């Protein structure tokens, strides 16, 4: 299941842990021989752990968090070892790169997807600036789909679960003609949702999406093959809803300076917002007035060529990515028009990677070139306190109630040259050296207007530009050379020790929008921030014991960050302001431990542990309204995280019963680098159980997720000024499921 090994595929196999092959260094290797801290999941693991979306990986991987701050179908906030960026704007790709079949997904809006028909998932921790490069200062996640082959194969999955949820997945592949293989995969997901709308009597936070992938593998010669991959999908459902806790003392919300509730009273639902509202007592419910649909359309295509001229391996990967999203968000999650935003983004990206590799007994090397062109457009209209007059009298909102337009156009061009080589000094000692030069050019154009209420509710004056007179947004030109130096030593054939120093690079960025009506603050927001760089030190040990019945790995790391990009919402009378800044110095220090054991043939035990301390060391920003973050804990960086699992198989009749229990732990964490006490989650455990019965190619199973029905959050927003509410993003409640699986 987890990080270092895969259980034997069939019940009754010899009592050893199977070998898992990964391509973390762009070639196939036993994961135990790769000198990088990696958590990997096989196709069987993905199915049995109930990993259905790209965000589920964060639930089962210590020192990894993946939050959906705006719910399913929206961009994820990914952090590895405390490094990420909690920016909801869709123009800012975070420092954790997401790859699908060796293709980098540049648009954050495209990084949430269904994990269907996958061969494996690889989570690479720490900077990957040499072979991966762009925006990998914190790590990378690789999703690898099942490829066509010249052997017929098929799979089917059907599940029905809580809240009238069903999931259908199917795939078939095999030879089409001599030298030509194909595979087609399909997914359909539908759910009423676990939240309840008290205004409409309908369920919320459901699903209605589909995805399709088609692949052709053409092998005209033994030394040449072409792989064509086209995949896409659609989401068409209501946007996810959040909690809504008022944080003003009742009766004071209309005062010039409302009295703020304590955190305990706010979370106990004893307070109100600016309009006197707080969510109903039922945890997963609220009054949500907007009824439009979230719609996301995506299509991706790639062409891969692998050629073996003599002793070389030549690889070319050409890819196109399109993502078109409109999310009519009920931003305030209330029955009233306090704050409502329509998030719109269109993205088109073209990438080209060219690699050449060579392997000998004593050495191997990989070198290549990379190019990216991205054209991204945002359209994000906003409405601010439109129902103010309902509570404070006709015309009371004149002069500050408003509606805004917010559009931008960002163009990015990036080029890179990279190489990495390994040399075996002796049979036991190996040195690794790599480097990558990157140059990026980025432009950002912004146009925004504001119309202020005049003459009562829903009457507005003329549109006025939000850009201060004479404002010019400079282009970004960033160049960087990142490198990696490492050595590993095989104490025995089953014990590998390694040490590495690696650097990472995340390109500079622009604030994605929503300028302040204060010209001084707006000018500060428009100023682009520089690139983020880091130097990471890591030592590790990968070991197998007792004839491969026990795998035990450990790594210890320390990383220095310069100009760490930090996003936060700054409270103001005009609403929370987007603040994208840089912390001059930050660091993380911690450890990853991975343990998998098979004491008897029927039983597999796993225990993974992550320890972390990630803080901002120096933060001096001359901006308006930005407080110091020095000494604070980075967002989404719990000090302790863990994953435990026990899997027991017993023969019954013609088949095998498989009992699986798993539990994940997240320590106390903040959802914002300001360490706002309203934006925090106490430590918690989530437990899951699954029982399956497998006969031949068929399996029927039942499972329960969140066994204790814990009420927890995976993100939160503080909109105290001026709205007077806190918004927790709910984690899913207890979830029952039955499923039927078939594999050929």
Secondary structure as the mmCIF struct_conf table of DSSP 4:
data_model
#
loop_
_struct_conf.conf_type_id
_struct_conf.id
_struct_conf.beg_label_comp_id
_struct_conf.beg_label_asym_id
_struct_conf.beg_label_seq_id
_struct_conf.end_label_comp_id
_struct_conf.end_label_asym_id
_struct_conf.end_label_seq_id
BEND BEND1 UNK A 3 UNK A 4
STRN STRN1 UNK A 6 UNK A 6
BEND BEND2 UNK A 9 UNK A 10
TURN_TY1_P TURN_TY1_P1 UNK A 11 UNK A 12
BEND BEND3 UNK A 15 UNK A 16
HELX_LH_PP_P HELX_LH_PP_P1 UNK A 17 UNK A 17
STRN STRN2 UNK A 18 UNK A 18
HELX_LH_PP_P HELX_LH_PP_P2 UNK A 19 UNK A 19
STRN STRN3 UNK A 21 UNK A 22
TURN_TY1_P TURN_TY1_P2 UNK A 24 UNK A 25
BEND BEND4 UNK A 26 UNK A 27
STRN STRN4 UNK A 29 UNK A 30
HELX_RH_3T_P HELX_RH_3T_P1 UNK A 31 UNK A 33
BEND BEND5 UNK A 35 UNK A 36
STRN STRN5 UNK A 38 UNK A 42
HELX_RH_AL_P HELX_RH_AL_P1 UNK A 43 UNK A 48
TURN_TY1_P TURN_TY1_P3 UNK A 49 UNK A 50
STRN STRN6 UNK A 53 UNK A 53
HELX_RH_3T_P HELX_RH_3T_P2 UNK A 54 UNK A 59
BEND BEND6 UNK A 60 UNK A 61
TURN_TY1_P TURN_TY1_P4 UNK A 62 UNK A 63
STRN STRN7 UNK A 64 UNK A 67
TURN_TY1_P TURN_TY1_P5 UNK A 69 UNK A 70
TURN_TY1_P TURN_TY1_P6 UNK A 72 UNK A 73
BEND BEND7 UNK A 74 UNK A 74
STRN STRN8 UNK A 77 UNK A 80
TURN_TY1_P TURN_TY1_P7 UNK A 81 UNK A 82
STRN STRN9 UNK A 83 UNK A 83
TURN_TY1_P TURN_TY1_P8 UNK A 90 UNK A 91
BEND BEND8 UNK A 95 UNK A 95
STRN STRN10 UNK A 96 UNK A 100
TURN_TY1_P TURN_TY1_P9 UNK A 101 UNK A 102
STRN STRN11 UNK A 103 UNK A 104
HELX_RH_3T_P HELX_RH_3T_P3 UNK A 108 UNK A 110
BEND BEND9 UNK A 111 UNK A 111
STRN STRN12 UNK A 114 UNK A 114
BEND BEND10 UNK A 117 UNK A 117
STRN STRN13 UNK A 118 UNK A 125
BEND BEND11 UNK A 126 UNK A 126
TURN_TY1_P TURN_TY1_P10 UNK A 129 UNK A 132
TURN_TY1_P TURN_TY1_P11 UNK A 134 UNK A 135
BEND BEND12 UNK A 137 UNK A 138
STRN STRN14 UNK A 139 UNK A 145
HELX_LH_PP_P HELX_LH_PP_P3 UNK A 146 UNK A 148
BEND BEND13 UNK A 150 UNK A 151
STRN STRN15 UNK A 153 UNK A 161
TURN_TY1_P TURN_TY1_P12 UNK A 162 UNK A 164
STRN STRN16 UNK A 165 UNK A 177
TURN_TY1_P TURN_TY1_P13 UNK A 178 UNK A 179
STRN STRN17 UNK A 180 UNK A 191
BEND BEND14 UNK A 194 UNK A 194
STRN STRN18 UNK A 195 UNK A 197
TURN_TY1_P TURN_TY1_P14 UNK A 198 UNK A 200
BEND BEND15 UNK A 201 UNK A 201
STRN STRN19 UNK A 203 UNK A 204
BEND BEND16 UNK A 205 UNK A 205
STRN STRN20 UNK A 207 UNK A 221
TURN_TY1_P TURN_TY1_P15 UNK A 222 UNK A 223
STRN STRN21 UNK A 224 UNK A 238
HELX_LH_PP_P HELX_LH_PP_P4 UNK A 239 UNK A 240
STRN STRN22 UNK A 245 UNK A 246
STRN STRN23 UNK A 248 UNK A 248
TURN_TY1_P TURN_TY1_P16 UNK A 250 UNK A 251
TURN_TY1_P TURN_TY1_P17 UNK A 253 UNK A 254
BEND BEND17 UNK A 255 UNK A 255
TURN_TY1_P TURN_TY1_P18 UNK A 256 UNK A 257
HELX_LH_PP_P HELX_LH_PP_P5 UNK A 258 UNK A 259
STRN STRN24 UNK A 260 UNK A 260
HELX_LH_PP_P HELX_LH_PP_P6 UNK A 261 UNK A 262
HELX_RH_AL_P HELX_RH_AL_P2 UNK A 263 UNK A 267
TURN_TY1_P TURN_TY1_P19 UNK A 268 UNK A 269
STRN STRN25 UNK A 272 UNK A 272
TURN_TY1_P TURN_TY1_P20 UNK A 274 UNK A 275
BEND BEND18 UNK A 276 UNK A 276
BEND BEND19 UNK A 281 UNK A 282
TURN_TY1_P TURN_TY1_P21 UNK A 283 UNK A 284
STRN STRN26 UNK A 285 UNK A 286
STRN STRN27 UNK A 293 UNK A 307
TURN_TY1_P TURN_TY1_P22 UNK A 310 UNK A 311
STRN STRN28 UNK A 312 UNK A 329
TURN_TY1_P TURN_TY1_P23 UNK A 331 UNK A 332
BEND BEND20 UNK A 334 UNK A 336
BEND BEND21 UNK A 338 UNK A 338
STRN STRN29 UNK A 339 UNK A 359
BEND BEND22 UNK A 361 UNK A 362
STRN STRN30 UNK A 363 UNK A 379
STRN STRN31 UNK A 382 UNK A 384
BEND BEND23 UNK A 385 UNK A 385
TURN_TY1_P TURN_TY1_P24 UNK A 386 UNK A 387
HELX_RH_AL_P HELX_RH_AL_P3 UNK A 388 UNK A 392
TURN_TY1_P TURN_TY1_P25 UNK A 394 UNK A 400
STRN STRN32 UNK A 402 UNK A 424
BEND BEND24 UNK A 425 UNK A 428
STRN STRN33 UNK A 429 UNK A 452
STRN STRN34 UNK A 453 UNK A 453
BEND BEND25 UNK A 455 UNK A 456
TURN_TY1_P TURN_TY1_P26 UNK A 457 UNK A 458
STRN STRN35 UNK A 460 UNK A 460
STRN STRN36 UNK A 464 UNK A 465
BEND BEND26 UNK A 467 UNK A 467
HELX_LH_PP_P HELX_LH_PP_P7 UNK A 468 UNK A 468
TURN_TY1_P TURN_TY1_P27 UNK A 469 UNK A 470
HELX_LH_PP_P HELX_LH_PP_P8 UNK A 474 UNK A 475
STRN STRN37 UNK A 476 UNK A 492
TURN_TY1_P TURN_TY1_P28 UNK A 493 UNK A 494
STRN STRN38 UNK A 495 UNK A 506
STRN STRN39 UNK A 509 UNK A 509
BEND BEND27 UNK A 513 UNK A 513
BEND BEND28 UNK A 517 UNK A 518
HELX_RH_AL_P HELX_RH_AL_P4 UNK A 519 UNK A 526
BEND BEND29 UNK A 527 UNK A 527
STRN STRN40 UNK A 529 UNK A 529
STRN STRN41 UNK A 532 UNK A 545
TURN_TY1_P TURN_TY1_P29 UNK A 546 UNK A 549
STRN STRN42 UNK A 550 UNK A 570
HELX_LH_PP_P HELX_LH_PP_P9 UNK A 571 UNK A 571
TURN_TY1_P TURN_TY1_P30 UNK A 573 UNK A 574
HELX_LH_PP_P HELX_LH_PP_P10 UNK A 576 UNK A 576
STRN STRN43 UNK A 577 UNK A 600
TURN_TY1_P TURN_TY1_P31 UNK A 601 UNK A 602
STRN STRN44 UNK A 603 UNK A 618
TURN_TY1_P TURN_TY1_P32 UNK A 624 UNK A 625
TURN_TY1_P TURN_TY1_P33 UNK A 630 UNK A 631
HELX_LH_PP_P HELX_LH_PP_P11 UNK A 632 UNK A 632
STRN STRN45 UNK A 633 UNK A 633
HELX_LH_PP_P HELX_LH_PP_P12 UNK A 634 UNK A 634
TURN_TY1_P TURN_TY1_P34 UNK A 635 UNK A 636
BEND BEND30 UNK A 639 UNK A 639
STRN STRN46 UNK A 640 UNK A 652
TURN_TY1_P TURN_TY1_P35 UNK A 653 UNK A 654
STRN STRN47 UNK A 655 UNK A 666
STRN STRN48 UNK A 669 UNK A 670
BEND BEND31 UNK A 671 UNK A 672
TURN_TY1_P TURN_TY1_P36 UNK A 673 UNK A 674
TURN_TY1_P TURN_TY1_P37 UNK A 677 UNK A 678
BEND BEND32 UNK A 679 UNK A 679
STRN STRN49 UNK A 680 UNK A 681
STRN STRN50 UNK A 684 UNK A 695
TURN_TY1_P TURN_TY1_P38 UNK A 696 UNK A 697
STRN STRN51 UNK A 698 UNK A 705
BEND BEND33 UNK A 706 UNK A 706
TURN_TY1_P TURN_TY1_P39 UNK A 707 UNK A 708
STRN STRN52 UNK A 713 UNK A 719
TURN_TY1_P TURN_TY1_P40 UNK A 720 UNK A 723
STRN STRN53 UNK A 725 UNK A 730
HELX_LH_PP_P HELX_LH_PP_P13 UNK A 731 UNK A 732
STRN STRN54 UNK A 735 UNK A 743
#
